[in-house]
Amino acid sequence: IKLSKYDRDEMWWGAPNFRAITRYNPKDHYAMAVHQLSQAIKKTRYGR
C-alpha cells in the first residue's frame, strides 16, 4: 500500500485484516487509521 504524506510517500504491507477493514470503507487512509488506533489501544492496555 502506498500512502502519500506531505513530505514523502510510505509503503506498507497489507495483512489479511486489511481486506476485512477495507470492505467497510475502501480508502487506504481509513485502514491505516484503524491500524494506528488499534496499536495505540494495544500499547495503552498492554504496555507494548
A tleap script that builds the chain and sets N, CA, C and O, in Angstrom:
source leaprc.protein.ff14SB
mol = sequence {
  NILE LYS LEU SER LYS TYR ASP ARG ASP GLU
  MET TRP TRP GLY ALA PRO ASN PHE ARG ALA
  ILE THR ARG TYR ASN PRO LYS ASP HIE TYR
  ALA MET ALA VAL HIE GLN LEU SER GLN ALA
  ILE LYS LYS THR ARG TYR GLY CARG
}
set mol.1.N position { 0.853 -1.151 0.000 }
set mol.1.CA position { 0.000 0.000 0.000 }
set mol.1.C position { 0.904 1.219 0.000 }
set mol.1.O position { 1.832 1.309 0.804 }
set mol.2.N position { 0.644 2.134 -0.876 }
set mol.2.CA position { 1.419 3.365 -0.933 }
set mol.2.C position { 0.564 4.484 -0.360 }
set mol.2.O position { -0.508 4.789 -0.884 }
set mol.3.N position { 1.044 5.096 0.722 }
set mol.3.CA position { 0.343 6.215 1.341 }
set mol.3.C position { 1.137 7.487 1.097 }
set mol.3.O position { 2.316 7.568 1.441 }
set mol.4.N position { 0.493 8.471 0.506 }
set mol.4.CA position { 1.147 9.752 0.252 }
set mol.4.C position { 1.079 10.617 1.498 }
set mol.4.O position { 0.017 10.787 2.097 }
set mol.5.N position { 2.224 11.158 1.878 }
set mol.5.CA position { 2.300 12.084 3.004 }
set mol.5.C position { 2.737 13.434 2.459 }
set mol.5.O position { 3.010 13.576 1.267 }
set mol.6.N position { 2.799 14.409 3.327 }
set mol.6.CA position { 3.157 15.758 2.888 }
set mol.6.C position { 4.554 15.826 2.299 }
set mol.6.O position { 4.762 16.448 1.257 }
set mol.7.N position { 5.503 15.197 2.953 }
set mol.7.CA position { 6.891 15.318 2.525 }
set mol.7.C position { 7.450 14.082 1.817 }
set mol.7.O position { 8.515 14.144 1.203 }
set mol.8.N position { 6.725 12.952 1.904 }
set mol.8.CA position { 7.207 11.720 1.259 }
set mol.8.C position { 6.083 10.688 1.223 }
set mol.8.O position { 5.042 10.865 1.855 }
set mol.9.N position { 6.307 9.628 0.487 }
set mol.9.CA position { 5.363 8.512 0.447 }
set mol.9.C position { 5.848 7.412 1.386 }
set mol.9.O position { 7.049 7.264 1.615 }
set mol.10.N position { 4.903 6.642 1.928 }
set mol.10.CA position { 5.235 5.492 2.764 }
set mol.10.C position { 4.676 4.244 2.101 }
set mol.10.O position { 3.583 4.264 1.534 }
set mol.11.N position { 5.433 3.164 2.177 }
set mol.11.CA position { 4.988 1.880 1.659 }
set mol.11.C position { 4.681 0.970 2.842 }
set mol.11.O position { 5.476 0.866 3.776 }
set mol.12.N position { 3.516 0.307 2.797 }
set mol.12.CA position { 3.079 -0.591 3.860 }
set mol.12.C position { 2.645 -1.902 3.234 }
set mol.12.O position { 2.117 -1.933 2.122 }
set mol.13.N position { 2.871 -2.970 3.955 }
set mol.13.CA position { 2.425 -4.297 3.549 }
set mol.13.C position { 1.065 -4.536 4.185 }
set mol.13.O position { 0.898 -4.289 5.380 }
set mol.14.N position { 0.083 -5.013 3.412 }
set mol.14.CA position { -1.260 -5.261 3.936 }
set mol.14.C position { -1.440 -6.702 4.387 }
set mol.14.O position { -1.195 -7.632 3.620 }
set mol.15.N position { -1.862 -6.884 5.618 }
set mol.15.CA position { -2.147 -8.206 6.178 }
set mol.15.C position { -3.576 -8.618 5.808 }
set mol.15.O position { -4.318 -7.805 5.256 }
set mol.16.N position { -3.977 -9.852 6.095 }
set mol.16.CA position { -5.335 -10.302 5.748 }
set mol.16.C position { -6.448 -9.418 6.315 }
set mol.16.O position { -7.502 -9.286 5.692 }
set mol.17.N position { -6.233 -8.814 7.479 }
set mol.17.CA position { -7.266 -7.947 8.035 }
set mol.17.C position { -7.491 -6.697 7.196 }
set mol.17.O position { -8.542 -6.065 7.294 }
set mol.18.N position { -6.515 -6.337 6.377 }
set mol.18.CA position { -6.666 -5.158 5.526 }
set mol.18.C position { -7.894 -5.290 4.638 }
set mol.18.O position { -8.656 -4.336 4.482 }
set mol.19.N position { -8.087 -6.459 4.060 }
set mol.19.CA position { -9.254 -6.670 3.191 }
set mol.19.C position { -10.549 -6.547 3.986 }
set mol.19.O position { -11.512 -5.949 3.507 }
set mol.20.N position { -10.583 -7.099 5.182 }
set mol.20.CA position { -11.791 -7.010 6.011 }
set mol.20.C position { -12.105 -5.556 6.350 }
set mol.20.O position { -13.261 -5.139 6.294 }
set mol.21.N position { -11.087 -4.794 6.699 }
set mol.21.CA position { -11.292 -3.387 7.051 }
set mol.21.C position { -11.739 -2.588 5.834 }
set mol.21.O position { -12.649 -1.765 5.935 }
set mol.22.N position { -11.111 -2.822 4.687 }
set mol.22.CA position { -11.442 -2.026 3.501 }
set mol.22.C position { -12.744 -2.455 2.837 }
set mol.22.O position { -13.216 -1.773 1.928 }
set mol.23.N position { -13.327 -3.549 3.258 }
set mol.23.CA position { -14.663 -3.890 2.752 }
set mol.23.C position { -15.691 -2.925 3.323 }
set mol.23.O position { -16.692 -2.624 2.673 }
set mol.24.N position { -15.446 -2.437 4.539 }
set mol.24.CA position { -16.337 -1.453 5.168 }
set mol.24.C position { -16.120 -0.073 4.552 }
set mol.24.O position { -17.083 0.618 4.218 }
set mol.25.N position { -14.870 0.325 4.404 }
set mol.25.CA position { -14.510 1.618 3.823 }
set mol.25.C position { -13.265 1.387 2.974 }
set mol.25.O position { -12.209 1.076 3.524 }
set mol.26.N position { -13.354 1.528 1.652 }
set mol.26.CA position { -12.248 1.144 0.770 }
set mol.26.C position { -11.056 2.106 0.721 }
set mol.26.O position { -10.136 1.892 -0.068 }
set mol.27.N position { -11.050 3.128 1.521 }
set mol.27.CA position { -9.938 4.084 1.491 }
set mol.27.C position { -8.733 3.547 2.275 }
set mol.27.O position { -8.878 3.075 3.402 }
set mol.28.N position { -7.554 3.625 1.670 }
set mol.28.CA position { -6.329 3.162 2.330 }
set mol.28.C position { -6.062 3.924 3.622 }
set mol.28.O position { -5.625 3.340 4.613 }
set mol.29.N position { -6.325 5.229 3.610 }
set mol.29.CA position { -6.073 6.031 4.807 }
set mol.29.C position { -6.990 5.618 5.960 }
set mol.29.O position { -6.593 5.700 7.122 }
set mol.30.N position { -8.199 5.180 5.653 }
set mol.30.CA position { -9.104 4.694 6.699 }
set mol.30.C position { -8.518 3.435 7.338 }
set mol.30.O position { -8.476 3.315 8.563 }
set mol.31.N position { -8.072 2.508 6.509 }
set mol.31.CA position { -7.486 1.269 7.027 }
set mol.31.C position { -6.250 1.571 7.871 }
set mol.31.O position { -6.025 0.929 8.898 }
set mol.32.N position { -5.458 2.535 7.445 }
set mol.32.CA position { -4.269 2.902 8.206 }
set mol.32.C position { -4.657 3.518 9.546 }
set mol.32.O position { -4.012 3.247 10.559 }
set mol.33.N position { -5.695 4.338 9.564 }
set mol.33.CA position { -6.162 4.939 10.819 }
set mol.33.C position { -6.659 3.863 11.780 }
set mol.33.O position { -6.407 3.942 12.982 }
set mol.34.N position { -7.362 2.859 11.259 }
set mol.34.CA position { -7.827 1.748 12.098 }
set mol.34.C position { -6.626 1.015 12.690 }
set mol.34.O position { -6.621 0.677 13.874 }
set mol.35.N position { -5.624 0.775 11.877 }
set mol.35.CA position { -4.403 0.108 12.357 }
set mol.35.C position { -3.721 0.931 13.454 }
set mol.35.O position { -3.358 0.398 14.502 }
set mol.36.N position { -3.552 2.225 13.203 }
set mol.36.CA position { -2.879 3.075 14.184 }
set mol.36.C position { -3.668 3.155 15.487 }
set mol.36.O position { -3.082 3.148 16.570 }
set mol.37.N position { -4.991 3.231 15.389 }
set mol.37.CA position { -5.827 3.249 16.587 }
set mol.37.C position { -5.683 1.945 17.364 }
set mol.37.O position { -5.567 1.960 18.589 }
set mol.38.N position { -5.691 0.820 16.657 }
set mol.38.CA position { -5.561 -0.471 17.344 }
set mol.38.C position { -4.204 -0.601 18.030 }
set mol.38.O position { -4.113 -1.178 19.113 }
set mol.39.N position { -3.153 -0.072 17.412 }
set mol.39.CA position { -1.827 -0.117 18.029 }
set mol.39.C position { -1.765 0.762 19.276 }
set mol.39.O position { -1.130 0.394 20.265 }
set mol.40.N position { -2.422 1.920 19.233 }
set mol.40.CA position { -2.454 2.808 20.402 }
set mol.40.C position { -3.221 2.160 21.552 }
set mol.40.O position { -2.806 2.255 22.707 }
set mol.41.N position { -4.334 1.504 21.243 }
set mol.41.CA position { -5.111 0.804 22.270 }
set mol.41.C position { -4.285 -0.332 22.865 }
set mol.41.O position { -4.246 -0.505 24.083 }
set mol.42.N position { -3.633 -1.098 22.011 }
set mol.42.CA position { -2.791 -2.210 22.471 }
set mol.42.C position { -1.681 -1.708 23.392 }
set mol.42.O position { -1.414 -2.305 24.435 }
set mol.43.N position { -1.036 -0.609 23.001 }
set mol.43.CA position { 0.053 -0.054 23.803 }
set mol.43.C position { -0.466 0.433 25.154 }
set mol.43.O position { 0.172 0.208 26.182 }
set mol.44.N position { -1.613 1.096 25.155 }
set mol.44.CA position { -2.190 1.606 26.397 }
set mol.44.C position { -2.626 0.468 27.307 }
set mol.44.O position { -2.410 0.506 28.519 }
set mol.45.N position { -3.234 -0.530 26.716 }
set mol.45.CA position { -3.782 -1.624 27.510 }
set mol.45.C position { -2.720 -2.611 27.991 }
set mol.45.O position { -2.745 -3.052 29.140 }
set mol.46.N position { -1.798 -2.949 27.111 }
set mol.46.CA position { -0.818 -3.992 27.427 }
set mol.46.C position { 0.609 -3.473 27.604 }
set mol.46.O position { 1.508 -4.241 27.949 }
set mol.47.N position { 0.821 -2.194 27.372 }
set mol.47.CA position { 2.156 -1.622 27.526 }
set mol.47.C position { 3.149 -2.075 26.489 }
set mol.47.O position { 4.352 -2.082 26.751 }
set mol.48.N position { 2.675 -2.456 25.306 }
set mol.48.CA position { 3.568 -2.931 24.231 }
set mol.48.C position { 3.640 -1.923 23.126 }
set mol.48.O position { 4.339 -2.141 22.136 }
savepdb mol mol.pdb
quit
